[in-house]
């Protein structure tokens, strides 16, 4: 019998044997044993390199702030699908599938920046000039500028500007941050001149800027955002499986517009002060000893 493979397939990502699992040339067990984090591994996976300390901190920060933003199409998708009690991965898949042009971590913002930066480079234009051209092109045609505006955070996304500031703090600013800052400047000026209300940058506009600055492609940024939100959607699905009614069509289950923040009653822990990082160990030990967390485990 012919034992030759029917497909001549190659990959530059990983391989595994009985003894080891190797990703981009690095033994995964050795990476873990040396203390490299999940975020370091993301660089190895997508960029085939180990990041600098500042790059790892930037990715960690961006993924942290993107983890959860309460009710949204993806959260509603997870909750709705979980009502039928399928296997949990189905709920997460359904939630992530809601990510598109108007919700979730998209790649369009990154490709928009790349397009205008490349045009400017070829035409000998400055970053500032191309940012103004982008804003005028989009607004003259009535096309939404990617990365600007968030319908639930109407006074500006509270996560967006801190990402810019963290990028500056870590001294990871470059052409993408320069372009995004200029874009925001001209966007705000144009809306004001047109007599329109203020619209701030959103977490995709700032988050994708940071991710591209540290080497991730727009599509890789899209994947990373989807991974992060997948964890959040899983939590929504788990919570609904434990606390909500199955099927969701019970006469005792109120019909609500789940995306409307004004209709969501939060019944979780009271607002808490985030402990300093050097206080983490003592804070965590105290929390575990008190056992309050057991009320909220899903």
C-alpha positions in Angstrom: 0.0 0.0 0.0 1.2 3.5 -0.9 2.0 5.3 2.4 3.1 8.6 0.8 1.0 11.6 2.0 -1.7 12.7 -0.4 -1.1 16.3 0.3 2.3 18.0 0.3 1.5 20.4 3.1 4.0 22.7 5.0 3.7 25.0 8.0 6.1 27.5 9.6 4.1 27.6 12.8 4.7 24.5 14.9 5.3 20.8 15.1 5.1 18.2 17.9 6.7 14.8 18.6 6.3 12.4 21.5 8.9 14.4 23.4 8.1 18.0 22.7 5.9 20.7 21.2 7.7 23.3 19.3 6.4 26.7 18.1 8.4 28.8 15.7 11.5 26.9 16.8 11.0 27.3 20.6 10.1 24.4 22.9 6.9 25.5 24.6 7.7 23.8 27.8 11.1 25.5 28.0 9.5 28.9 27.4 7.1 28.3 30.3 9.8 27.0 32.6 11.9 30.0 31.9 9.1 32.2 33.0 7.9 33.5 29.6 4.2 34.5 29.7 1.2 34.0 27.6 1.8 37.4 26.1 5.4 36.5 25.2 4.1 33.4 23.5 1.7 35.5 21.4 4.6 37.3 20.0 6.3 34.1 19.2 3.2 32.7 17.6 2.3 35.7 15.4 5.7 37.3 14.9 8.2 34.5 15.4 10.2 36.5 17.9 10.5 37.0 21.7 9.3 40.6 22.5 11.2 43.2 24.5 9.9 43.8 28.1 8.1 47.0 27.0 6.4 45.3 24.1 5.2 42.5 26.3 3.8 45.1 28.8 2.0 46.9 26.0 0.3 43.7 24.7 -0.6 42.8 28.3 -2.2 46.2 28.9 -4.1 46.3 25.6 -5.5 42.8 26.1 -6.4 43.6 29.7 -8.5 46.7 29.0 -10.2 45.0 26.0 -11.4 42.0 28.0 -14.9 43.1 28.9 -17.3 45.9 28.0 -20.5 44.6 29.4 -23.6 44.2 27.1 -22.8 44.2 23.4 -23.8 42.0 20.4 -21.2 39.4 21.3 -22.4 39.2 24.9 -26.0 39.0 23.8 -25.0 36.2 21.3 -23.4 34.2 24.1 -26.4 34.6 26.4 -29.0 33.9 23.7 -27.3 30.7 22.4 -26.6 29.4 25.9 -30.4 29.5 26.6 -30.7 26.4 24.5 -28.0 24.7 26.6 -25.7 23.5 23.8 -22.0 22.7 24.6 -20.2 25.8 25.8 -17.8 26.2 22.8 -20.9 26.7 20.6 -21.9 29.8 22.7 -18.4 31.2 22.5 -18.3 30.6 18.7 -21.7 32.3 18.2 -20.6 35.3 20.2 -17.3 35.8 18.3 -19.2 35.4 15.0 -21.0 38.7 15.8 -17.7 40.6 15.2 -18.1 42.7 12.1 -17.8 46.2 10.7 -19.6 47.9 13.6 -18.8 45.7 16.5 -15.7 44.0 17.9 -12.0 44.1 17.1 -11.8 44.7 13.4 -8.9 44.9 11.0 -10.4 47.7 8.8 -8.8 50.5 11.0 -5.3 49.1 10.6 -5.7 48.6 6.8 -7.0 52.2 6.6 -3.9 53.5 8.3 -1.6 51.4 6.2 -3.2 52.6 3.0 -2.8 56.3 3.7 0.7 55.9 5.2 1.8 54.1 2.0 0.2 56.7 -0.2 1.9 59.4 1.7 5.3 57.7 1.5 5.0 57.4 -2.3 3.8 61.0 -2.7 6.4 62.5 -0.3 3.6 63.7 2.0 4.0 64.1 5.8 2.1 62.0 8.3 0.1 65.1 9.3 -0.9 65.9 5.7 -2.1 62.3 5.1 -4.1 62.3 8.3 -6.0 65.4 7.2 -6.5 63.9 3.8 -7.9 60.7 5.3 -10.4 62.6 7.4 -11.5 64.8 4.5 -11.8 61.8 2.2 -13.9 59.9 4.6 -16.1 62.7 5.8 -16.6 64.2 2.4 -18.0 60.8 1.2 -20.0 60.3 4.4 -18.1 57.2 5.3 -17.4 56.5 9.0 -13.8 57.0 10.1 -12.7 53.6 11.5 -11.6 53.8 15.1 -13.7 56.8 16.0 -16.9 56.6 18.0 -18.6 54.1 20.4 -22.4 54.1 20.6 -22.5 53.0 24.2 -19.7 55.3 25.5 -21.2 58.5 23.9 -18.8 60.8 25.8 -15.7 58.8 24.6 -14.6 55.3 25.2 -12.9 55.3 28.7 -10.4 52.7 27.6 -9.1 54.4 24.5 -7.0 57.4 25.6 -5.3 55.4 28.4 -4.0 53.0 25.8 -2.5 55.9 23.9 -1.0 57.2 27.2 0.4 53.7 28.1 2.0 53.5 24.6 3.7 56.9 25.2 4.7 55.9 28.8 6.4 52.8 27.5 8.1 54.9 24.8 6.6 52.8 22.1 5.3 55.7 20.0 6.1 55.6 16.3 4.5 56.4 12.9 1.2 54.7 13.8 0.7 56.6 17.0 1.7 59.8 15.3 -0.8 59.2 12.5 -3.6 58.2 14.8 -3.1 61.3 17.0 -3.1 63.5 13.9 -6.2 61.8 12.6 -8.0 62.4 15.9 -7.0 66.1 15.8 -8.3 66.7 12.3 -11.4 64.5 12.9 -12.4 66.6 16.0 -11.7 69.9 14.1 -13.7 68.8 11.1 -16.8 67.8 13.2 -16.6 71.1 15.2 -16.4 73.1 11.9 -19.4 71.2 10.6 -21.4 72.0 13.8 -21.5 68.3 14.8 -21.1 66.8 18.3 -17.9 65.5 19.8 -17.0 61.9 19.0 -14.0 60.3 20.7 -11.6 57.6 19.7 -12.7 54.0 20.5 -10.7 51.1 21.9 -10.1 49.7 18.4 -8.7 53.0 17.2 -6.2 53.1 20.1 -5.7 49.4 20.6 -5.0 48.6 17.0 -2.6 51.5 16.8 -0.6 50.1 19.7 -0.7 46.5 18.4 0.5 47.6 15.0 3.3 49.7 16.6 4.7 46.6 18.3 4.6 44.6 15.1 1.2 42.9 14.8 -0.6 43.0 11.5 -4.2 44.3 11.3 -5.5 40.8 10.9 -3.4 39.6 13.8 -4.9 42.4 15.9 -8.3 41.3 14.9 -7.5 37.7 16.0 -6.1 38.9 19.4 -9.1 41.0 20.1 -11.4 38.1 19.3 -9.5 35.9 21.7 -9.8 38.4 24.5 -13.5 39.0 24.0 -13.9 35.2 23.7 -13.0 34.9 27.4 -15.6 37.5 28.3 -18.3 35.9 26.2 -17.5 32.6 27.8 -18.1 34.2 31.2 -21.5 35.6 30.0 -22.5 32.2 28.7 -21.4 30.4 31.9 -23.3 32.9 34.1 -26.5 32.5 32.1 -26.2 28.7 32.2 -26.0 28.9 36.0 -28.3 31.8 36.8 -30.6 32.1 33.8 -33.6 30.0 32.8 -33.1 27.4 30.1 -34.7 28.1 26.7 -35.4 31.7 27.7 -39.0 31.6 26.6 -40.5 31.0 30.1 -43.4 33.2 31.0 -41.4 34.1 34.1 -38.4 35.4 32.0 -38.9 39.1 31.2 -38.4 40.2 27.6 -35.8 42.9 27.5 -33.6 44.7 25.1 -30.3 43.2 26.4 -28.0 45.7 24.7 -29.6 48.7 26.3 -27.3 49.5 29.3 -30.1 51.3 31.2 -32.1 48.0 31.4 -29.2 45.9 32.9 -29.2 45.5 36.6 -25.8 44.8 37.9 -25.9 42.5 41.0 -22.2 41.7 41.4 -19.6 42.9 43.9 -19.6 46.6 44.9 -17.0 48.9 43.3 -13.5 48.0 44.5 -10.2 49.8 44.5 -7.6 48.0 42.4 -4.6 47.0 44.6 -1.1 48.2 43.7 0.9 45.5 42.0 3.3 45.2 44.8 0.3 44.5 47.2 -1.1 41.7 45.0 0.2 38.8 47.0 -1.1 40.0 50.4 -4.4 41.2 48.8 -4.9 37.9 47.1 -4.2 35.9 50.2 -6.7 38.0 52.2 -9.4 37.6 49.5 -9.0 33.8 49.4 -9.1 33.5 53.2 -12.3 35.6 53.5 -14.0 33.4 50.9 -16.3 36.1 49.6 -15.3 35.2 46.1 -17.1 31.9 46.3 -20.4 33.7 45.9 -19.4 34.9 42.4 -17.5 31.9 41.0 -19.1 30.7 37.7 
